[in-house]
Amino acid sequence: MNRDQIIETTKRFLSEEFEVSTEKIIPENNLQQTLELDSLDYVDLVVVIEENFGFKPTAEDFKTVITFEDFYQLVEQKLAELA
Amino acid sequence: MIIMQIEKSQIKNYIPQREPFIMIDEMTNITEKGFESQFNILSDNLFLDNNILSESSLVENIAQTCAAGFGYLNSLQSEGEPRLGFIGAVTKLTNFKYAELNQLINTKVEILNTFENIHLIQGTCFLGEEKLVECQMKIVLA
């Protein structure tokens, strides 16, 4: 899965799960603020990431994720590890 | 895989609730993937109204099934009091049918996912093969 596919997949499932416009899911935006995540929402985020990308992120992984760009990098790294 | 049952006399060791608010009689199955419990609706149940048990009582039954299951699993890992579990959210709730006096409820809980101390579970109460209530819950362990 290349970067464009990761971005499109991410936009689709995040907009569906968290009812946010895909226009707000842009690399420089803050992921937590854009999706309005509270601590309980992270388990939902883990579920959709696992369903769509096949890996389960840890709390440690999320420490490095501030923006959507950070998230895309995390996904690329995890998918490379799985390959 | 852990397979365990907890009899009625031991339930209080794993959940914080006390009579008359205990809404499970025994745990019939505990594994790392999910839990099962039984509950007999007796006439002294506080939540009976015209011999009908409220929907919220079955939601509480699911929550207590989780509490006992997670409490038991936690007791295997650490000594002392089991960690308390709190309902963080209830979603996708469907009430198919009400439970009545003297019916035996079987409840099944499947652990769908876990992130840190938050568990996402699918809980279903059955009367025989018939679904009474199902929902998803986020259980937060303190």
gemmi code that builds the backbone of each chain (N, CA, C; Angstrom):
import gemmi

chains = {
    "A": [
        ("MET", (0.858, -1.193, 0.000), (0.000, 0.000, 0.000), (0.898, 1.249, 0.000)),
        ("ASN", (0.729, 2.112, -1.002), (1.576, 3.304, -1.057), (0.944, 4.454, -0.248)),
        ("ARG", (1.648, 5.588, -0.214), (1.209, 6.713, 0.604), (-0.197, 7.194, 0.204)),
        ("ASP", (-0.445, 7.308, -1.096), (-1.759, 7.789, -1.544), (-2.882, 6.846, -1.099)),
        ("GLN", (-2.602, 5.558, -1.190), (-3.618, 4.580, -0.763), (-3.845, 4.656, 0.752)),
        ("ILE", (-2.776, 4.864, 1.477), (-2.905, 5.004, 2.939), (-3.756, 6.231, 3.274)),
        ("ILE", (-3.505, 7.328, 2.575), (-4.254, 8.564, 2.847), (-5.738, 8.391, 2.505)),
        ("GLU", (-6.001, 7.810, 1.354), (-7.403, 7.626, 0.950), (-8.139, 6.681, 1.891)),
        ("THR", (-7.469, 5.594, 2.259), (-8.075, 4.632, 3.197), (-8.342, 5.307, 4.547)),
        ("THR", (-7.375, 6.074, 5.004), (-7.501, 6.755, 6.299), (-8.671, 7.737, 6.274)),
        ("LYS", (-8.744, 8.532, 5.202), (-9.835, 9.504, 5.098), (-11.195, 8.813, 5.144)),
        ("ARG", (-11.277, 7.704, 4.439), (-12.561, 7.004, 4.362), (-12.998, 6.494, 5.737)),
        ("PHE", (-12.132, 5.753, 6.413), (-12.614, 5.131, 7.655), (-12.703, 6.118, 8.812)),
        ("LEU", (-11.829, 7.131, 8.799), (-11.932, 8.109, 9.889), (-13.171, 8.988, 9.743)),
        ("SER", (-13.491, 9.350, 8.511), (-14.685, 10.187, 8.311), (-15.955, 9.412, 8.667)),
        ("GLU", (-15.936, 8.097, 8.365), (-17.102, 7.271, 8.707), (-17.206, 7.060, 10.216)),
        ("GLU", (-16.105, 6.711, 10.835), (-16.129, 6.349, 12.259), (-16.334, 7.558, 13.160)),
        ("PHE", (-15.696, 8.681, 12.804), (-15.715, 9.831, 13.716), (-16.533, 11.000, 13.162)),
        ("GLU", (-17.210, 10.758, 12.053), (-18.140, 11.735, 11.482), (-17.486, 13.103, 11.313)),
        ("VAL", (-16.339, 13.083, 10.663), (-15.624, 14.328, 10.387), (-15.441, 14.433, 8.867)),
        ("SER", (-15.472, 15.666, 8.369), (-15.324, 15.872, 6.932), (-13.925, 15.461, 6.475)),
        ("THR", (-13.851, 14.824, 5.314), (-12.540, 14.425, 4.770), (-11.676, 15.655, 4.481)),
        ("GLU", (-12.306, 16.803, 4.286), (-11.551, 18.034, 4.007), (-10.692, 18.454, 5.196)),
        ("LYS", (-11.089, 17.997, 6.386), (-10.308, 18.352, 7.587), (-9.154, 17.383, 7.836)),
        ("ILE", (-9.197, 16.263, 7.115), (-8.135, 15.274, 7.314), (-7.000, 15.585, 6.348)),
        ("ILE", (-6.176, 16.520, 6.754), (-5.037, 16.941, 5.940), (-3.770, 16.780, 6.772)),
        ("PRO", (-2.636, 16.556, 6.106), (-1.409, 16.151, 6.813), (-1.030, 17.040, 7.991)),
        ("GLU", (-1.188, 18.351, 7.869), (-0.691, 19.239, 8.929), (-1.660, 19.382, 10.098)),
        ("ASN", (-2.869, 18.895, 9.968), (-3.838, 19.055, 11.063), (-3.563, 18.095, 12.221)),
        ("ASN", (-3.920, 18.549, 13.406), (-3.772, 17.747, 14.614), (-4.835, 16.639, 14.620)),
        ("LEU", (-4.377, 15.409, 14.729), (-5.300, 14.261, 14.637), (-6.301, 14.238, 15.787)),
        ("GLN", (-5.816, 14.384, 17.003), (-6.698, 14.292, 18.175), (-7.749, 15.400, 18.175)),
        ("GLN", (-7.319, 16.603, 17.849), (-8.248, 17.740, 17.843), (-9.244, 17.641, 16.695)),
        ("THR", (-8.752, 17.236, 15.528), (-9.631, 17.154, 14.359), (-10.725, 16.110, 14.562)),
        ("LEU", (-10.324, 14.976, 15.144), (-11.299, 13.895, 15.344), (-12.055, 14.050, 16.666)),
        ("GLU", (-11.652, 15.044, 17.464), (-12.260, 15.292, 18.772), (-12.223, 14.033, 19.632)),
        ("LEU", (-11.037, 13.439, 19.719), (-10.878, 12.180, 20.452), (-10.752, 12.425, 21.948)),
        ("ASP", (-11.526, 11.671, 22.731), (-11.234, 11.594, 24.161), (-10.570, 10.242, 24.407)),
        ("SER", (-10.208, 9.987, 25.652), (-9.433, 8.773, 25.930), (-10.195, 7.503, 25.537)),
        ("LEU", (-11.520, 7.508, 25.704), (-12.315, 6.322, 25.358), (-12.350, 6.084, 23.853)),
        ("ASP", (-12.231, 7.162, 23.071), (-12.319, 7.030, 21.619), (-11.121, 6.285, 21.032)),
        ("TYR", (-10.016, 6.265, 21.788), (-8.826, 5.622, 21.224), (-9.036, 4.128, 20.968)),
        ("VAL", (-9.883, 3.499, 21.769), (-10.128, 2.072, 21.504), (-10.878, 1.897, 20.188)),
        ("ASP", (-11.753, 2.858, 19.849), (-12.434, 2.822, 18.541), (-11.423, 3.042, 17.415)),
        ("LEU", (-10.485, 3.960, 17.656), (-9.457, 4.224, 16.647), (-8.605, 2.980, 16.408)),
        ("VAL", (-8.254, 2.300, 17.497), (-7.470, 1.069, 17.374), (-8.230, 0.023, 16.555)),
        ("VAL", (-9.532, -0.086, 16.808), (-10.348, -1.072, 16.091), (-10.331, -0.795, 14.582)),
        ("VAL", (-10.557, 0.451, 14.181), (-10.633, 0.740, 12.734), (-9.259, 0.669, 12.069)),
        ("ILE", (-8.209, 1.002, 12.805), (-6.862, 0.850, 12.242), (-6.560, -0.628, 12.002)),
        ("GLU", (-6.913, -1.450, 12.985), (-6.667, -2.888, 12.851), (-7.475, -3.476, 11.686)),
        ("GLU", (-8.714, -3.031, 11.571), (-9.567, -3.539, 10.486), (-9.050, -3.136, 9.106)),
        ("ASN", (-8.524, -1.920, 9.014), (-8.163, -1.397, 7.695), (-6.699, -1.601, 7.318)),
        ("PHE", (-5.815, -1.657, 8.322), (-4.392, -1.777, 8.009), (-3.756, -3.059, 8.543)),
        ("GLY", (-4.471, -3.795, 9.365), (-3.974, -5.099, 9.792), (-2.938, -5.082, 10.888)),
        ("PHE", (-2.784, -3.965, 11.570), (-1.899, -3.958, 12.738), (-2.601, -3.237, 13.879)),
        ("LYS", (-2.152, -3.535, 15.100), (-2.764, -2.932, 16.276), (-1.788, -1.966, 16.924)),
        ("PRO", (-2.059, -0.670, 16.831), (-1.139, 0.299, 17.430), (-1.189, 0.258, 18.958)),
        ("THR", (-0.074, 0.623, 19.567), (-0.002, 0.669, 21.030), (-0.070, 2.118, 21.502)),
        ("ALA", (-0.197, 2.281, 22.807), (-0.181, 3.637, 23.363), (1.146, 4.315, 23.054)),
        ("GLU", (2.208, 3.530, 23.054), (3.543, 4.068, 22.735), (3.560, 4.619, 21.310)),
        ("ASP", (2.913, 3.907, 20.400), (2.844, 4.389, 19.008), (2.166, 5.752, 18.936)),
        ("PHE", (1.095, 5.924, 19.685), (0.327, 7.173, 19.601), (1.092, 8.370, 20.177)),
        ("LYS", (2.107, 8.092, 20.994), (2.890, 9.208, 21.544), (3.606, 9.984, 20.451)),
        ("THR", (3.889, 9.313, 19.342), (4.620, 9.971, 18.243), (3.665, 10.583, 17.225)),
        ("VAL", (2.373, 10.370, 17.428), (1.388, 10.836, 16.432), (0.715, 12.112, 16.918)),
        ("ILE", (1.092, 13.223, 16.321), (0.442, 14.499, 16.620), (-0.452, 14.896, 15.439)),
        ("THR", (0.122, 14.878, 14.266), (-0.617, 15.281, 13.060), (-0.984, 14.056, 12.224)),
        ("PHE", (-1.792, 14.292, 11.206), (-2.118, 13.195, 10.287), (-0.866, 12.734, 9.537)),
        ("GLU", (0.055, 13.669, 9.254), (1.319, 13.286, 8.619), (2.049, 12.267, 9.494)),
        ("ASP", (2.076, 12.523, 10.794), (2.701, 11.563, 11.719), (1.997, 10.213, 11.643)),
        ("PHE", (0.679, 10.272, 11.528), (-0.090, 9.022, 11.462), (0.257, 8.237, 10.192)),
        ("TYR", (0.341, 8.943, 9.066), (0.681, 8.253, 7.806), (2.061, 7.609, 7.902)),
        ("GLN", (2.986, 8.314, 8.550), (4.335, 7.754, 8.713), (4.310, 6.506, 9.588)),
        ("LEU", (3.494, 6.558, 10.632), (3.358, 5.387, 11.509), (2.816, 4.194, 10.728)),
        ("VAL", (1.793, 4.448, 9.914), (1.194, 3.363, 9.137), (2.218, 2.792, 8.158)),
        ("GLU", (2.947, 3.665, 7.485), (3.973, 3.180, 6.543), (5.002, 2.314, 7.262)),
        ("GLN", (5.425, 2.778, 8.427), (6.432, 2.033, 9.195), (5.897, 0.666, 9.619)),
        ("LYS", (4.661, 0.645, 10.113), (4.084, -0.617, 10.595), (3.841, -1.593, 9.446)),
        ("LEU", (3.373, -1.057, 8.312), (3.124, -1.935, 7.167), (4.442, -2.504, 6.637)),
        ("ALA", (5.498, -1.691, 6.675), (6.810, -2.177, 6.232), (7.299, -3.296, 7.143)),
        ("GLU", (7.031, -3.158, 8.446), (7.432, -4.195, 9.394), (6.664, -5.491, 9.157)),
        ("LEU", (5.414, -5.342, 8.709), (4.582, -6.529, 8.473), (4.965, -7.248, 7.180)),
        ("ALA", (5.533, -6.486, 6.239), (5.810, -7.049, 4.902), (6.897, -8.111, 4.971)),
    ],
    "B": [
        ("MET", (-4.976, -20.647, 27.275), (-6.358, -20.212, 27.534), (-6.778, -20.608, 28.951)),
        ("ILE", (-7.400, -19.658, 29.617), (-7.876, -19.907, 30.974), (-9.362, -20.265, 30.890)),
        ("ILE", (-9.744, -21.329, 31.521), (-11.166, -21.640, 31.592), (-11.513, -21.800, 33.067)),
        ("MET", (-12.462, -21.022, 33.501), (-12.756, -20.978, 34.936), (-14.234, -20.732, 35.144)),
        ("GLN", (-14.741, -21.240, 36.238), (-16.104, -20.938, 36.652), (-16.042, -20.344, 38.055)),
        ("ILE", (-16.981, -19.468, 38.345), (-17.061, -18.897, 39.692), (-18.466, -19.138, 40.221)),
        ("GLU", (-18.534, -19.794, 41.378), (-19.833, -20.083, 41.969), (-20.403, -18.847, 42.656)),
        ("LYS", (-21.687, -18.917, 42.934), (-22.397, -17.778, 43.515), (-21.736, -17.273, 44.802)),
        ("SER", (-21.283, -18.195, 45.636), (-20.706, -17.797, 46.927), (-19.417, -17.001, 46.770)),
        ("GLN", (-18.793, -17.083, 45.586), (-17.496, -16.424, 45.389), (-17.588, -15.155, 44.547)),
        ("ILE", (-18.762, -14.888, 43.994), (-18.917, -13.752, 43.075), (-18.473, -12.442, 43.735)),
        ("LYS", (-18.805, -12.285, 45.018), (-18.496, -11.021, 45.705), (-16.999, -10.750, 45.786)),
        ("ASN", (-16.200, -11.803, 45.598), (-14.746, -11.598, 45.637), (-14.234, -10.857, 44.412)),
        ("TYR", (-15.090, -10.778, 43.372), (-14.593, -10.247, 42.095), (-15.344, -9.021, 41.602)),
        ("ILE", (-16.435, -8.663, 42.247), (-17.169, -7.464, 41.831), (-17.407, -6.571, 43.052)),
        ("PRO", (-17.527, -5.272, 42.841), (-17.714, -4.363, 43.981), (-19.156, -4.291, 44.472)),
        ("GLN", (-20.094, -4.708, 43.640), (-21.506, -4.585, 44.026), (-21.843, -5.545, 45.172)),
        ("ARG", (-22.827, -5.145, 45.954), (-23.314, -5.977, 47.051), (-24.834, -6.071, 46.963)),
        ("GLU", (-25.387, -7.089, 47.641), (-26.846, -7.257, 47.647), (-27.509, -5.976, 48.128)),
        ("PRO", (-28.607, -5.547, 47.541), (-29.416, -6.270, 46.538), (-29.088, -5.876, 45.092)),
        ("PHE", (-27.871, -5.394, 44.859), (-27.546, -4.896, 43.527), (-26.724, -5.875, 42.685)),
        ("ILE", (-26.509, -7.069, 43.220), (-25.776, -8.059, 42.439), (-26.716, -8.657, 41.392)),
        ("MET", (-26.310, -8.564, 40.137), (-27.180, -8.969, 39.033), (-26.616, -10.160, 38.264)),
        ("ILE", (-25.696, -10.902, 38.883), (-25.255, -12.176, 38.309), (-25.205, -13.206, 39.441)),
        ("ASP", (-25.517, -14.444, 39.113), (-25.471, -15.505, 40.123), (-24.144, -16.242, 40.088)),
        ("GLU", (-23.717, -16.605, 38.901), (-22.446, -17.320, 38.787), (-21.833, -17.095, 37.418)),
        ("MET", (-20.527, -17.244, 37.379), (-19.820, -17.177, 36.107), (-19.653, -18.609, 35.614)),
        ("THR", (-20.154, -18.881, 34.429), (-20.100, -20.243, 33.913), (-18.900, -20.477, 33.013)),
        ("ASN", (-18.263, -19.389, 32.579), (-17.098, -19.540, 31.714), (-16.289, -18.250, 31.730)),
        ("ILE", (-15.011, -18.369, 31.946), (-14.119, -17.208, 31.856), (-12.905, -17.616, 31.034)),
        ("THR", (-12.683, -16.929, 29.943), (-11.459, -17.128, 29.171), (-10.878, -15.753, 28.869)),
        ("GLU", (-9.733, -15.722, 28.214), (-9.128, -14.435, 27.859), (-9.892, -13.760, 26.723)),
        ("LYS", (-10.784, -14.506, 26.059), (-11.537, -13.927, 24.938), (-12.940, -13.475, 25.338)),
        ("GLY", (-13.426, -13.950, 26.489), (-14.768, -13.549, 26.877), (-15.264, -14.283, 28.097)),
        ("PHE", (-16.481, -13.914, 28.493), (-17.051, -14.428, 29.739), (-18.512, -14.836, 29.532)),
        ("GLU", (-18.976, -15.730, 30.413), (-20.386, -16.102, 30.399), (-20.892, -16.168, 31.838)),
        ("SER", (-22.131, -15.734, 32.026), (-22.711, -15.771, 33.375), (-24.159, -16.245, 33.308)),
        ("GLN", (-24.691, -16.554, 34.488), (-26.111, -16.898, 34.611), (-26.733, -16.049, 35.708)),
        ("PHE", (-28.006, -15.755, 35.509), (-28.725, -14.946, 36.505), (-30.182, -15.366, 36.530)),
        ("ASN", (-30.621, -15.748, 37.720), (-32.008, -16.166, 37.888), (-32.803, -14.984, 38.462)),
        ("ILE", (-33.871, -14.614, 37.809), (-34.644, -13.435, 38.249), (-35.638, -13.868, 39.324)),
        ("LEU", (-35.342, -13.484, 40.554), (-36.176, -13.884, 41.688), (-37.139, -12.759, 42.077)),
        ("SER", (-38.116, -13.114, 42.891), (-39.182, -12.155, 43.216), (-38.706, -10.979, 44.058)),
        ("ASP", (-37.550, -11.136, 44.729), (-37.056, -10.033, 45.566), (-36.161, -9.067, 44.786)),
        ("ASN", (-36.088, -9.235, 43.476), (-35.248, -8.340, 42.665), (-35.836, -6.929, 42.672)),
        ("LEU", (-35.021, -5.960, 43.050), (-35.491, -4.575, 43.177), (-35.936, -3.964, 41.848)),
        ("PHE", (-35.455, -4.519, 40.774), (-35.680, -3.890, 39.478), (-36.835, -4.522, 38.696)),
        ("LEU", (-37.605, -5.335, 39.390), (-38.806, -5.903, 38.764), (-39.949, -4.892, 38.831)),
        ("ASP", (-40.645, -4.765, 37.732), (-41.828, -3.918, 37.696), (-42.937, -4.720, 37.015)),
        ("ASN", (-43.956, -5.095, 37.776), (-44.999, -5.982, 37.258), (-44.400, -7.263, 36.677)),
        ("ASN", (-43.420, -7.791, 37.407), (-42.741, -9.041, 37.041), (-41.887, -8.933, 35.772)),
        ("ILE", (-41.648, -7.727, 35.321), (-40.786, -7.491, 34.156), (-39.489, -6.841, 34.643)),
        ("LEU", (-38.367, -7.375, 34.170), (-37.070, -6.796, 34.543), (-36.708, -5.704, 33.543)),
        ("SER", (-36.278, -4.576, 34.065), (-35.991, -3.452, 33.174), (-34.791, -3.744, 32.271)),
        ("GLU", (-34.806, -3.083, 31.127), (-33.719, -3.214, 30.153), (-32.381, -2.804, 30.780)),
        ("SER", (-32.423, -1.736, 31.594), (-31.181, -1.251, 32.202), (-30.585, -2.287, 33.154)),
        ("SER", (-31.435, -3.128, 33.730), (-30.927, -4.174, 34.615), (-30.118, -5.205, 33.832)),
        ("LEU", (-30.552, -5.474, 32.608), (-29.794, -6.426, 31.792), (-28.478, -5.805, 31.330)),
        ("VAL", (-28.488, -4.502, 31.097), (-27.227, -3.817, 30.780), (-26.286, -3.907, 31.988)),
        ("GLU", (-26.837, -3.737, 33.169), (-26.040, -3.881, 34.389), (-25.537, -5.318, 34.537)),
        ("ASN", (-26.380, -6.265, 34.171), (-25.976, -7.676, 34.197), (-24.769, -7.911, 33.285)),
        ("ILE", (-24.776, -7.306, 32.110), (-23.629, -7.426, 31.194), (-22.392, -6.794, 31.830)),
        ("ALA", (-22.582, -5.606, 32.420), (-21.447, -4.906, 33.043), (-20.869, -5.722, 34.195)),
        ("GLN", (-21.727, -6.333, 35.006), (-21.224, -7.129, 36.130), (-20.553, -8.410, 35.656)),
        ("THR", (-21.045, -8.955, 34.548), (-20.373, -10.121, 33.958), (-18.947, -9.737, 33.560)),
        ("CYS", (-18.814, -8.543, 32.984), (-17.474, -8.034, 32.639), (-16.634, -7.849, 33.895)),
        ("ALA", (-17.230, -7.225, 34.908), (-16.487, -6.924, 36.139), (-15.953, -8.208, 36.773)),
        ("ALA", (-16.804, -9.229, 36.838), (-16.376, -10.493, 37.447), (-15.304, -11.170, 36.591)),
        ("GLY", (-15.501, -11.134, 35.280), (-14.529, -11.766, 34.383), (-13.170, -11.086, 34.441)),
        ("PHE", (-13.189, -9.760, 34.278), (-11.922, -9.026, 34.334), (-11.328, -9.099, 35.745)),
        ("GLY", (-12.193, -9.079, 36.748), (-11.704, -9.181, 38.123), (-10.979, -10.487, 38.359)),
        ("TYR", (-11.541, -11.568, 37.832), (-10.880, -12.863, 37.980), (-9.553, -12.893, 37.233)),
        ("LEU", (-9.573, -12.437, 35.970), (-8.331, -12.445, 35.184), (-7.260, -11.597, 35.865)),
        ("ASN", (-7.697, -10.461, 36.420), (-6.764, -9.580, 37.119), (-6.183, -10.248, 38.360)),
        ("SER", (-7.024, -11.050, 39.039), (-6.557, -11.709, 40.268), (-5.456, -12.728, 39.979)),
        ("LEU", (-5.400, -13.193, 38.730), (-4.345, -14.142, 38.361), (-2.999, -13.445, 38.212)),
        ("GLN", (-3.072, -12.123, 37.947), (-1.838, -11.384, 37.670), (-1.316, -10.623, 38.882)),
        ("SER", (-2.205, -10.274, 39.810), (-1.752, -9.499, 40.957), (-2.576, -9.843, 42.186)),
        ("GLU", (-1.951, -9.687, 43.331), (-2.645, -9.961, 44.578), (-3.438, -8.730, 45.015)),
        ("GLY", (-4.263, -8.909, 46.028), (-5.041, -7.785, 46.548), (-6.402, -7.689, 45.911)),
        ("GLU", (-7.054, -6.569, 46.139), (-8.408, -6.360, 45.641), (-8.408, -6.301, 44.113)),
        ("PRO", (-9.422, -6.906, 43.449), (-9.520, -6.791, 41.991), (-9.683, -5.331, 41.583)),
        ("ARG", (-9.166, -4.991, 40.411), (-9.328, -3.622, 39.910), (-10.796, -3.364, 39.621)),
        ("LEU", (-11.246, -2.171, 39.956), (-12.641, -1.809, 39.685), (-12.808, -1.471, 38.204)),
        ("GLY", (-13.938, -1.874, 37.656), (-14.249, -1.534, 36.266), (-15.409, -0.565, 36.213)),
        ("PHE", (-15.309, 0.404, 35.343), (-16.372, 1.384, 35.168), (-16.888, 1.330, 33.735)),
        ("ILE", (-18.193, 1.556, 33.579), (-18.758, 1.631, 32.236), (-18.392, 2.993, 31.658)),
        ("GLY", (-17.603, 2.999, 30.587), (-17.220, 4.250, 29.944), (-18.241, 4.698, 28.929)),
        ("ALA", (-18.847, 3.734, 28.246), (-19.840, 4.059, 27.221), (-20.652, 2.809, 26.906)),
        ("VAL", (-21.901, 3.021, 26.563), (-22.765, 1.939, 26.068), (-23.242, 2.363, 24.685)),
        ("THR", (-22.992, 1.526, 23.683), (-23.398, 1.858, 22.314), (-24.088, 0.657, 21.669)),
        ("LYS", (-24.721, 0.917, 20.547), (-25.355, -0.137, 19.737), (-26.276, -1.024, 20.586)),
        ("LEU", (-27.036, -0.378, 21.454), (-27.932, -1.113, 22.355), (-29.231, -1.483, 21.640)),
        ("THR", (-29.561, -2.759, 21.699), (-30.839, -3.220, 21.148), (-31.552, -4.053, 22.201)),
        ("ASN", (-32.801, -3.715, 22.445), (-33.627, -4.481, 23.374), (-34.614, -5.310, 22.549)),
        ("PHE", (-34.413, -6.606, 22.521), (-35.260, -7.483, 21.711), (-36.525, -7.889, 22.455)),
        ("LYS", (-36.332, -8.133, 23.748), (-37.455, -8.667, 24.524), (-37.165, -8.464, 26.011)),
        ("TYR", (-38.193, -8.284, 26.814), (-37.982, -8.112, 28.247), (-37.881, -9.470, 28.939)),
        ("ALA", (-37.099, -9.467, 30.004), (-37.002, -10.666, 30.835), (-38.053, -10.593, 31.940)),
        ("GLU", (-38.468, -11.752, 32.413), (-39.540, -11.803, 33.401), (-39.124, -12.602, 34.635)),
        ("LEU", (-39.936, -12.472, 35.659), (-39.724, -13.184, 36.912), (-39.512, -14.683, 36.672)),
        ("ASN", (-38.554, -15.234, 37.420), (-38.225, -16.665, 37.412), (-37.569, -17.163, 36.119)),
        ("GLN", (-37.198, -16.254, 35.256), (-36.474, -16.687, 34.060), (-34.969, -16.739, 34.359)),
        ("LEU", (-34.293, -17.641, 33.677), (-32.851, -17.788, 33.844), (-32.157, -17.133, 32.646)),
        ("ILE", (-31.373, -16.122, 32.940), (-30.700, -15.354, 31.891), (-29.266, -15.850, 31.727)),
        ("ASN", (-28.891, -16.113, 30.503), (-27.498, -16.436, 30.191), (-26.890, -15.252, 29.460)),
        ("THR", (-25.752, -14.804, 29.916), (-25.110, -13.625, 29.322), (-23.742, -13.992, 28.779)),
        ("LYS", (-23.502, -13.552, 27.546), (-22.204, -13.812, 26.920), (-21.528, -12.490, 26.601)),
        ("VAL", (-20.268, -12.410, 26.938), (-19.478, -11.208, 26.669), (-18.273, -11.614, 25.817)),
        ("GLU", (-18.115, -10.920, 24.713), (-16.941, -11.134, 23.869), (-16.052, -9.885, 23.959)),
        ("ILE", (-14.784, -10.092, 24.235), (-13.847, -8.954, 24.272), (-13.423, -8.669, 22.835)),
        ("LEU", (-13.871, -7.522, 22.306), (-13.600, -7.197, 20.905), (-12.211, -6.596, 20.730)),
        ("ASN", (-11.832, -5.733, 21.661), (-10.516, -5.102, 21.554), (-10.132, -4.491, 22.897)),
        ("THR", (-8.845, -4.278, 23.049), (-8.337, -3.680, 24.284), (-7.284, -2.652, 23.930)),
        ("PHE", (-7.396, -1.488, 24.546), (-6.362, -0.468, 24.391), (-6.051, 0.078, 25.775)),
        ("GLU", (-4.815, -0.177, 26.218), (-4.424, 0.201, 27.570), (-5.401, -0.427, 28.575)),
        ("ASN", (-6.063, 0.403, 29.394), (-6.988, -0.131, 30.407), (-8.451, -0.045, 29.962)),
        ("ILE", (-8.658, 0.137, 28.652), (-10.025, 0.245, 28.136), (-10.336, -0.992, 27.287)),
        ("HIS", (-11.439, -1.648, 27.630), (-11.854, -2.838, 26.884), (-13.156, -2.536, 26.136)),
        ("LEU", (-13.167, -2.866, 24.866), (-14.394, -2.779, 24.080), (-14.992, -4.174, 24.029)),
        ("ILE", (-16.228, -4.294, 24.512), (-16.837, -5.630, 24.579), (-18.198, -5.634, 23.865)),
        ("GLN", (-18.582, -6.831, 23.427), (-19.927, -7.050, 22.902), (-20.635, -7.945, 23.908)),
        ("GLY", (-21.743, -7.480, 24.455), (-22.468, -8.266, 25.443), (-23.866, -8.606, 24.963)),
        ("THR", (-24.287, -9.840, 25.247), (-25.624, -10.273, 24.840), (-26.254, -11.087, 25.955)),
        ("CYS", (-27.496, -10.760, 26.290), (-28.268, -11.554, 27.253), (-29.226, -12.454, 26.492)),
        ("PHE", (-29.258, -13.713, 26.885), (-30.106, -14.694, 26.218), (-31.112, -15.298, 27.208)),
        ("LEU", (-32.275, -15.610, 26.686), (-33.223, -16.485, 27.371), (-33.290, -17.737, 26.504)),
        ("GLY", (-32.616, -18.798, 26.930), (-32.439, -19.937, 26.032), (-31.619, -19.503, 24.838)),
        ("GLU", (-32.173, -19.680, 23.640), (-31.461, -19.267, 22.431), (-31.876, -17.865, 21.990)),
        ("GLU", (-32.869, -17.321, 22.683), (-33.458, -16.055, 22.263), (-32.713, -14.855, 22.860)),
        ("LYS", (-32.374, -13.891, 21.990), (-31.690, -12.689, 22.478), (-32.674, -11.783, 23.215)),
        ("LEU", (-32.229, -11.253, 24.347), (-33.028, -10.267, 25.073), (-32.492, -8.854, 24.843)),
        ("VAL", (-31.215, -8.705, 25.104), (-30.555, -7.403, 24.943), (-29.154, -7.641, 24.410)),
        ("GLU", (-28.696, -6.745, 23.531), (-27.292, -6.768, 23.159), (-26.783, -5.338, 23.070)),
        ("CYS", (-25.516, -5.182, 23.334), (-24.905, -3.847, 23.257), (-23.395, -3.984, 23.220)),
        ("GLN", (-22.757, -2.877, 22.913), (-21.313, -2.784, 23.085), (-21.049, -1.860, 24.263)),
        ("MET", (-19.972, -2.138, 24.974), (-19.580, -1.303, 26.118), (-18.088, -1.066, 26.081)),
        ("LYS", (-17.716, 0.105, 26.579), (-16.322, 0.357, 26.868), (-16.174, 0.272, 28.379)),
        ("ILE", (-15.384, -0.680, 28.818), (-15.151, -0.882, 30.242), (-13.749, -0.353, 30.574)),
        ("VAL", (-13.701, 0.547, 31.514), (-12.424, 1.131, 31.917), (-12.026, 0.537, 33.264)),
        ("LEU", (-10.870, -0.089, 33.301), (-10.388, -0.656, 34.568), (-9.556, 0.381, 35.299)),
        ("ALA", (-9.931, 0.632, 36.542), (-9.215, 1.666, 37.331), (-7.844, 1.175, 37.746)),
    ],
}
model = gemmi.Model(1)
for chain_id, residues in chains.items():
    chain = gemmi.Chain(chain_id)
    for i, (resn, *xyz) in enumerate(residues, 1):
        res = gemmi.Residue()
        res.name, res.seqid = resn, gemmi.SeqId(i, " ")
        for name, pos in zip(("N", "CA", "C"), xyz):
            atom = gemmi.Atom()
            atom.name, atom.element = name, gemmi.Element(name[0])
            atom.pos, atom.b_iso = gemmi.Position(*pos), 0.0
            res.add_atom(atom)
        chain.add_residue(res)
    model.add_chain(chain)
structure = gemmi.Structure()
structure.add_model(model)
structure.setup_entities()
